[in-house]
Amino acid sequence: VIIDKQREIYFIDNIKFHLDQVKGLGTFVEIEATDVTNQFTSDYLLNQCEECIELFGISEADLLTNSYSDLMLEI
């Protein structure tokens, strides 16, 4: 499967945002909270992601676990 996408990456503190436009699938955001200094717990990092999801108005129904190639194979 060939994935044709355009990606923009933004950082706010320790949170990385991938904004992807995938041809044939649409627009996606990936939110990744990282801790390179080992100062945060995994619960804290998860909470950061959940706060971003709420801030962006992303519903639970919009969350995906499949890869872009898996999604392409479904259409």
N, C-alpha and C positions, 0 to 999 in steps of 0.2 A: 504494500500500500504506500502510495506517495502522498505525503502531507504537504500542502502548500500553505504556509502561514507567514504572517507578519507579526513580529513580537516587539513590544516596547517593555522595558524594565525600569521600575522606579523603586526607590528605597525611602522609607521613613524609619529612622533609627535602625532597629534590628529587624524590621519587617520588609520583606521583598515582595513586590507586586509584579507579576507577569501579566501583561495585557495582550491577548492573542486574537488576531483575526484569522480564522481558518477557512479557506476557500471550500465551499460546499457544506460547512457546518455552522458558521456564525462566529460570534464574539464570546471570548472566555476570559476569566480572570483567575489567576492562581495566587494565593496568599500564603507566604512562607515566613514564619517567625523563626529566627535562628539565634543561637547563643554560642558564639565562638569563645566567650570568656568564662563559660560555666558558672554564671551568676544567677541564672533563672531556672526554676523548676519546669518540668514538662507541662504541669498544670497551668503555670503562668503563661507559657508560650501558647498553649491551646486557647487560653482565655483571650490573648491578644488577637488571635485569628478570628475567634468568635465575635469579638467586638468589631472587627473590620467587616465581617460578613453582615452584621446588623447595621453598621453605619452605611454600607453600600446598598442595603435593602435586598440582599440576596436571600431568597427563601430556601428552606430545607429541600424543597422539591427540585430546586435548580442545581443542587450539589451533585457532582458526578464523581465516579470512581474509575470509569473506563478511560482508556487512552484515546487519543484522536484517531489512531488507526482502528481501534475497536469500533468507535462510533461511525467511521467511514464504511466499515464492513456491514453495518446495520442498515445503511440507506441503499 
